[in-house]
Amino acid sequence: MSFPRSRYLVLFVFFVLAGCAQFDPPRKPAKSAIPSLGLIPVQYAQMPDWRRDNHAESFGAFLRSCTKILKQPINQQLGKDGFAGTIGNWQQICRAAHEFNGGISPDNARRFFESWFYAYHLTDNGRNDGLITGYYEPELRGSRRRTQKYHVALYRRPPDLVSANLGQFRKDWKGREVAGRIKNGRLVPYANRASISRGALKGKGLELLWVDNAIDAFFLHIQGSGRVVLDSGEVVRVGYAGRNGQPYFAIGRDLVKSGAISKENISLQTIRAWLERNPGRAAALMNKNKSYVFFRELKGQDGPIGAQGVALTSGRSLAVDRKYLPLGAPIWLSTSDPLTNRPIRRLMIAQDTGGAITGPVRGDFFWGAGDQAREAAGRMKQQGQLYILLPRSVKRPYLS
């Protein structure tokens, strides 16, 4: 959620489950562990259940992405090595989409996508199966003032935090970011989670809100955005404002390595249960994740803000690896529901990214808010396939 989700780097994500995701990954390519994007042209009839989806829901999410696309330089290239064309190719489509001011039917939305886009099956080193995880918008209890009950701070972005988009310096660093602070004219690492938890930012007036549970705050950092319900009944939506630049560490991986939780049972739910059962060890484990997220209050938003800078749509927004795939692109997803094992086949819009979302066939499904969303996101580590829609005006790419 501009995570690195500054949700440039995390949205995340469900990224305590980065660990989870990395414990049970799709089979690795035999010859190379380095992701390699491939595109196979397909007909819409070849994409499973294409005609059964309610494309009007995705059309609404796509319109949100268009608000950003229409403001970008027309010559800006999209996707790895520019395979998705330029912003100019996409702006033509966005202008056509905005002509549907009064809404659009599911069938007309489907025909819109078919008439403006070609479809391609995404592969990684020749494999079309990848990992699909999930994330959600958590809900916490909090206050605008510190009290005995509300004692865990959510911090604003510090004014001395400096971040840089490395893609502006080298083309092969596209999609990467570095953050720190300036000391004696040099960029140095910012305080890590343990230092901040011990009070490195105390007394600087950076407290945005106070919440009642350190574990809840930790998972909010992982997700990158959420809602805080105050005692007055006011609901404050908070979003990603920056990251300290320290490395992300999936604590689930550590719990599996130590034997505390089996690889088969690792999930948001089992990780949280372990932290609650072991209060004396929980802080030390959470501090192994040196990455720390700063927040801002979001007003007048319909949902959490993703890396593209637009509100996410429950069940229609997908986090992808922006080193390979462009934000705003329609992505056909074929996977399964982690709770029912029923197929999930629908058109998503790439609107977010995350620290654990790596590779061209890798997605993070935004489930929305609430108990069911938390349950599904926490357990999701499914195999899936992705298809990207590219403007017909782009010269048809063939990547290996």
C-alpha positions as CSV (number, residue, x, y, z in Angstrom):
1,M,0.0,0.0,0.0
2,S,2.5,2.4,-1.2
3,F,4.5,0.0,0.6
4,P,7.6,-0.2,-0.4
5,R,4.4,-0.7,0.2
6,S,7.1,3.1,1.0
7,R,4.4,0.7,0.5
8,Y,6.9,0.8,-2.1
9,L,8.4,-2.0,-0.3
10,V,5.9,-3.8,1.9
11,L,0.9,-3.3,1.5
12,F,1.8,-5.8,2.1
13,V,1.3,-8.2,2.3
14,F,0.8,-11.5,3.9
15,F,4.2,-11.3,4.9
16,V,4.8,-12.7,8.2
17,L,3.9,-15.5,5.8
18,A,6.7,-14.5,3.6
19,G,8.0,-17.2,5.8
20,C,4.9,-19.2,5.2
21,A,5.1,-18.5,1.5
22,Q,8.7,-19.5,1.3
23,F,8.3,-22.7,3.4
24,D,6.0,-24.3,0.8
25,P,6.9,-22.7,-2.5
26,P,6.1,-23.9,-6.0
27,R,8.8,-26.2,-7.4
28,K,11.8,-24.3,-8.3
29,P,13.2,-24.2,-11.9
30,A,15.8,-26.9,-12.4
31,K,18.4,-24.7,-14.1
32,S,18.0,-21.3,-12.5
33,A,16.7,-19.8,-9.3
34,I,16.8,-16.3,-10.9
35,P,13.3,-15.3,-12.0
36,S,12.8,-15.0,-15.7
37,L,9.7,-13.5,-17.2
38,G,8.0,-15.3,-20.1
39,L,4.8,-14.4,-22.0
40,I,2.7,-16.9,-24.0
41,P,0.0,-15.4,-26.1
42,V,-3.4,-17.0,-25.4
43,Q,-7.0,-16.5,-26.5
44,Y,-9.6,-15.4,-23.9
45,A,-11.4,-18.8,-24.4
46,Q,-8.2,-20.5,-23.1
47,M,-8.3,-18.7,-19.7
48,P,-10.3,-20.8,-17.2
49,D,-13.9,-19.4,-16.6
50,W,-13.1,-16.1,-18.3
51,R,-16.7,-15.5,-19.3
52,R,-18.1,-16.4,-15.9
53,D,-16.5,-13.5,-14.0
54,N,-18.3,-10.2,-13.1
55,H,-15.9,-8.0,-15.1
56,A,-17.8,-4.9,-14.0
57,E,-16.1,-5.2,-10.5
58,S,-12.7,-5.3,-12.1
59,F,-13.6,-2.4,-14.4
60,G,-14.3,-0.2,-11.3
61,A,-10.9,-1.1,-9.9
62,F,-9.3,-0.4,-13.2
63,L,-10.8,3.1,-13.4
64,R,-9.1,3.8,-10.0
65,S,-5.8,2.9,-11.5
66,C,-6.5,5.0,-14.6
67,T,-6.6,8.1,-12.3
68,K,-2.9,7.6,-11.8
69,I,-2.0,6.4,-15.3
70,L,-3.5,9.5,-16.9
71,K,-1.2,11.7,-14.8
72,Q,2.1,10.0,-15.8
73,P,4.5,10.9,-18.7
74,I,3.3,9.3,-21.9
75,N,6.8,8.0,-22.9
76,Q,7.3,6.2,-19.6
77,Q,7.9,2.5,-20.2
78,L,6.0,-0.1,-18.2
79,G,7.0,-3.6,-17.1
80,K,10.4,-5.3,-17.3
81,D,12.4,-3.9,-20.2
82,G,9.3,-2.0,-21.3
83,F,7.4,-5.2,-22.5
84,A,4.0,-3.6,-21.5
85,G,4.5,-0.6,-23.7
86,T,4.4,3.0,-22.6
87,I,2.0,5.1,-20.5
88,G,0.7,6.5,-23.7
89,N,-0.6,3.1,-24.8
90,W,-2.5,2.8,-21.5
91,Q,-3.8,6.3,-21.5
92,Q,-5.7,5.7,-24.7
93,I,-7.6,2.8,-23.0
94,C,-8.2,4.8,-19.8
95,R,-9.7,7.7,-21.7
96,A,-12.1,5.2,-23.4
97,A,-12.9,3.6,-20.0
98,H,-13.8,7.0,-18.5
99,E,-16.5,7.4,-21.2
100,F,-18.6,4.9,-19.2
101,N,-19.6,7.6,-16.6
102,G,-22.9,5.9,-15.6
103,G,-21.4,2.5,-14.9
104,I,-21.0,-0.6,-17.1
105,S,-22.7,-4.0,-17.2
106,P,-20.6,-7.2,-16.6
107,D,-20.9,-8.3,-20.2
108,N,-20.0,-4.8,-21.6
109,A,-17.0,-4.7,-19.2
110,R,-15.8,-8.1,-20.5
111,R,-16.1,-6.9,-24.1
112,F,-14.3,-3.7,-23.2
113,F,-11.3,-5.7,-21.9
114,E,-11.4,-8.1,-24.9
115,S,-11.5,-5.3,-27.4
116,W,-8.7,-3.2,-25.9
117,F,-6.3,-5.9,-24.7
118,Y,-4.4,-9.1,-25.8
119,A,-4.0,-11.8,-23.2
120,Y,-0.7,-13.5,-22.2
121,H,0.1,-16.4,-19.9
122,L,2.9,-15.4,-17.5
123,T,5.7,-17.9,-16.9
124,D,8.9,-17.9,-14.8
125,N,11.7,-19.9,-16.3
126,G,9.1,-21.7,-18.4
127,R,6.9,-22.6,-15.4
128,N,3.4,-21.2,-15.3
129,D,2.6,-22.2,-11.7
130,G,3.4,-19.7,-8.9
131,L,2.6,-18.9,-5.3
132,I,-0.5,-16.9,-4.4
133,T,-0.7,-15.6,-0.8
134,G,-3.2,-13.2,0.7
135,Y,-3.4,-10.0,2.9
136,Y,-6.1,-8.0,4.5
137,E,-6.9,-4.8,6.4
138,P,-6.5,-5.5,10.2
139,E,-8.6,-3.7,12.8
140,L,-7.1,-2.5,16.1
141,R,-8.3,-0.8,19.3
142,G,-6.7,2.5,20.0
143,S,-6.6,6.1,21.3
144,R,-5.2,9.5,20.2
145,R,-3.6,9.8,23.7
146,R,-1.4,7.5,25.6
147,T,-3.1,5.8,28.5
148,Q,-2.3,2.8,30.7
149,K,-4.4,0.7,28.3
150,Y,-3.2,2.2,25.1
151,H,0.6,2.2,25.4
152,V,1.9,1.0,22.1
153,A,2.7,3.8,19.6
154,L,2.1,3.9,15.9
155,Y,4.6,6.4,14.6
156,R,4.4,9.0,11.8
157,R,7.2,9.1,9.2
158,P,10.2,10.8,10.8
159,P,11.3,14.0,9.1
160,D,14.9,12.7,8.9
161,L,14.0,9.5,7.1
162,V,15.3,9.6,3.6
163,S,14.3,7.2,0.8
164,A,15.4,6.8,-2.8
165,N,14.0,5.0,-5.8
166,L,17.1,3.1,-7.0
167,G,15.5,2.7,-10.5
168,Q,16.3,6.4,-11.0
169,F,20.0,5.6,-10.8
170,R,20.3,2.3,-12.7
171,K,17.8,0.6,-15.0
172,D,18.4,-2.9,-13.5
173,W,17.5,-1.5,-10.0
174,K,14.0,-0.6,-11.1
175,G,11.4,-1.4,-8.4
176,R,14.0,-1.3,-5.5
177,E,14.3,1.3,-2.8
178,V,16.7,2.2,-0.1
179,A,16.0,4.2,3.1
180,G,18.1,5.6,5.9
181,R,19.2,9.0,7.4
182,I,21.9,11.4,6.5
183,K,24.9,11.6,8.9
184,N,28.0,13.6,8.0
185,G,26.8,13.8,4.4
186,R,26.3,10.1,4.0
187,L,23.3,7.8,4.0
188,V,23.4,5.5,7.0
189,P,20.9,2.9,8.3
190,Y,17.9,4.1,10.3
191,A,17.0,2.7,13.7
192,N,15.7,-0.9,13.6
193,R,12.6,-2.3,15.2
194,A,14.3,-3.2,18.5
195,S,15.8,0.4,18.9
196,I,12.5,2.0,18.1
197,S,10.7,-0.3,20.5
198,R,13.1,0.7,23.2
199,G,12.4,4.4,22.6
200,A,14.6,5.7,19.8
201,L,11.8,8.0,18.6
202,K,10.3,8.8,22.0
203,G,9.9,12.5,22.7
204,K,9.9,13.6,19.1
205,G,6.2,14.1,18.8
206,L,5.9,11.4,16.1
207,E,3.1,9.4,17.8
208,L,0.1,9.1,15.4
209,L,-2.0,6.9,17.6
210,W,-1.7,4.5,20.5
211,V,-3.0,0.9,20.5
212,D,-3.4,-1.6,23.2
213,N,-1.5,-4.6,21.9
214,A,2.1,-4.9,20.6
215,I,1.3,-8.1,18.6
216,D,-1.6,-6.3,16.8
217,A,0.8,-3.4,16.0
218,F,3.3,-5.9,14.7
219,F,0.8,-7.5,12.3
220,L,-0.3,-4.0,11.2
221,H,3.3,-3.3,10.2
222,I,3.3,-6.5,8.2
223,Q,0.0,-5.6,6.4
224,G,1.0,-2.0,5.8
225,S,-2.4,-0.5,6.6
226,G,-5.4,-1.0,8.8
227,R,-8.2,0.5,10.8
228,V,-8.0,1.7,14.4
229,V,-11.3,1.9,16.4
230,L,-11.2,4.5,19.1
231,D,-13.2,4.3,22.4
232,S,-15.4,7.1,21.0
233,G,-16.5,4.8,18.2
234,E,-14.5,6.8,15.6
235,V,-12.7,4.6,13.0
236,V,-9.3,5.9,11.9
237,R,-7.9,4.4,8.8
238,V,-4.1,4.4,8.7
239,G,-1.8,3.7,5.7
240,Y,1.8,3.2,4.9
241,A,3.9,6.3,5.0
242,G,7.4,4.9,4.9
243,R,9.8,2.2,6.1
244,N,13.0,2.4,8.0
245,G,14.9,0.6,5.3
246,Q,16.1,-2.3,7.5
247,P,15.8,-5.8,6.1
248,Y,12.5,-7.7,6.4
249,F,12.6,-11.0,8.3
250,A,9.7,-13.5,8.2
251,I,9.4,-14.7,11.9
252,G,7.4,-17.7,10.7
253,R,10.5,-19.0,9.1
254,D,12.3,-18.9,12.5
255,L,9.4,-20.7,14.3
256,V,9.6,-23.5,11.7
257,K,13.4,-23.7,12.0
258,S,13.2,-24.0,15.8
259,G,10.5,-26.7,15.6
260,A,7.9,-24.5,17.4
261,I,5.5,-24.8,14.5
262,S,5.6,-27.4,11.7
263,K,6.0,-26.3,8.1
264,E,2.6,-27.7,7.3
265,N,0.8,-25.7,10.0
266,I,2.5,-22.3,9.6
267,S,0.0,-19.5,9.2
268,L,-0.9,-16.1,10.5
269,Q,-3.2,-17.8,13.1
270,T,-0.5,-20.3,14.4
271,I,2.2,-17.5,14.5
272,R,-0.1,-15.3,16.5
273,A,-1.1,-18.1,18.9
274,W,2.6,-18.8,19.6
275,L,3.3,-15.1,20.3
276,E,0.4,-14.9,22.7
277,R,1.4,-18.1,24.5
278,N,5.0,-17.0,24.9
279,P,4.9,-13.3,26.0
280,G,8.4,-13.5,27.5
281,R,9.8,-14.5,24.1
282,A,7.5,-12.7,21.7
283,A,9.2,-9.3,21.7
284,A,12.6,-10.8,21.0
285,L,11.2,-12.8,18.1
286,M,9.3,-9.8,16.6
287,N,12.5,-7.7,16.9
288,K,14.3,-10.2,14.6
289,N,12.3,-8.5,11.9
290,K,14.3,-5.2,11.8
291,S,12.0,-3.6,9.3
292,Y,9.7,-1.0,10.8
293,V,6.7,0.8,9.1
294,F,5.5,4.3,9.7
295,F,1.9,5.4,9.2
296,R,-0.3,8.3,8.2
297,E,-3.9,8.9,8.7
298,L,-6.1,8.4,5.6
299,K,-9.2,10.5,5.4
300,G,-12.0,10.2,2.9
301,Q,-10.7,6.9,1.4
302,D,-12.9,3.9,0.4
303,G,-10.1,1.5,1.3
304,P,-6.4,1.1,2.2
305,I,-4.0,2.7,-0.3
306,G,-1.8,0.5,-2.4
307,A,1.6,1.1,-4.0
308,Q,0.0,2.7,-7.0
309,G,-1.6,5.3,-4.7
310,V,-5.2,4.3,-5.1
311,A,-7.7,2.7,-2.7
312,L,-7.6,-1.1,-2.9
313,T,-10.7,-3.1,-3.9
314,S,-11.6,-6.2,-1.8
315,G,-11.2,-9.3,-4.0
316,R,-10.0,-7.3,-7.0
317,S,-6.7,-5.8,-6.1
318,L,-3.5,-7.9,-6.5
319,A,0.0,-7.2,-5.2
320,V,2.7,-8.1,-7.7
321,D,6.4,-7.7,-8.2
322,R,6.8,-4.4,-9.9
323,K,10.3,-5.3,-11.1
324,Y,8.4,-7.4,-13.6
325,L,4.8,-6.4,-13.9
326,P,3.3,-2.8,-14.2
327,L,0.9,-1.4,-11.6
328,G,-2.5,-0.8,-13.1
329,A,-2.4,-3.9,-15.4
330,P,-5.4,-6.3,-15.5
331,I,-4.3,-9.7,-14.3
332,W,-6.4,-12.9,-14.7
333,L,-5.9,-15.0,-11.6
334,S,-6.6,-18.8,-11.5
335,T,-6.1,-20.2,-8.0
336,S,-8.2,-21.6,-5.1
337,D,-9.8,-20.5,-1.9
338,P,-7.7,-21.5,1.2
339,L,-10.9,-22.1,3.3
340,T,-13.1,-24.0,0.9
341,N,-10.6,-25.1,-1.8
342,R,-13.1,-23.8,-4.4
343,P,-11.6,-22.2,-7.5
344,I,-10.9,-18.5,-7.6
345,R,-10.9,-17.4,-11.2
346,R,-11.3,-13.7,-11.7
347,L,-9.9,-10.5,-13.2
348,M,-7.7,-8.6,-10.8
349,I,-5.9,-5.3,-11.1
350,A,-2.2,-5.0,-10.1
351,Q,-2.4,-2.1,-7.6
352,D,0.1,-3.0,-4.9
353,T,3.4,-4.6,-4.1
354,G,5.3,-6.1,-1.1
355,G,8.6,-7.1,0.2
356,A,7.9,-10.8,-0.1
357,I,6.3,-10.6,-3.5
358,T,9.1,-11.6,-5.8
359,G,9.0,-13.0,-9.4
360,P,6.7,-12.7,-12.4
361,V,4.3,-15.5,-11.3
362,R,3.7,-14.3,-7.7
363,G,0.6,-12.6,-6.3
364,D,-0.8,-11.4,-3.1
365,F,-4.6,-11.4,-3.0
366,F,-6.3,-8.5,-1.1
367,W,-9.2,-10.0,0.9
368,G,-10.5,-6.7,2.5
369,A,-11.4,-6.3,6.1
370,G,-13.1,-8.4,8.8
371,D,-12.8,-11.8,10.4
372,Q,-13.3,-13.8,7.3
373,A,-10.7,-11.7,5.4
374,R,-8.2,-12.2,8.2
375,E,-8.9,-16.0,8.3
376,A,-8.5,-16.4,4.5
377,A,-5.5,-14.1,4.2
378,G,-3.7,-15.8,7.0
379,R,-4.1,-19.3,5.5
380,M,-3.6,-18.5,1.9
381,K,-0.5,-20.1,0.2
382,Q,-2.0,-21.6,-2.9
383,Q,-0.6,-22.6,-6.3
384,G,-1.9,-20.4,-9.0
385,Q,-1.5,-19.1,-12.5
386,L,-1.5,-15.5,-13.8
387,Y,-2.4,-14.0,-17.2
388,I,-1.6,-10.4,-18.0
389,L,-3.7,-8.2,-20.4
390,L,-1.6,-5.8,-22.5
391,P,-2.8,-3.1,-24.8
392,R,-3.4,-4.1,-28.4
393,S,-1.5,-1.0,-29.5
394,V,1.7,-2.5,-28.0
395,K,3.9,-4.5,-30.3
396,R,3.2,-8.1,-29.3
397,P,6.1,-9.1,-27.0
398,Y,7.7,-12.5,-26.8
399,L,9.9,-13.0,-23.8
400,S,11.7,-16.1,-22.7
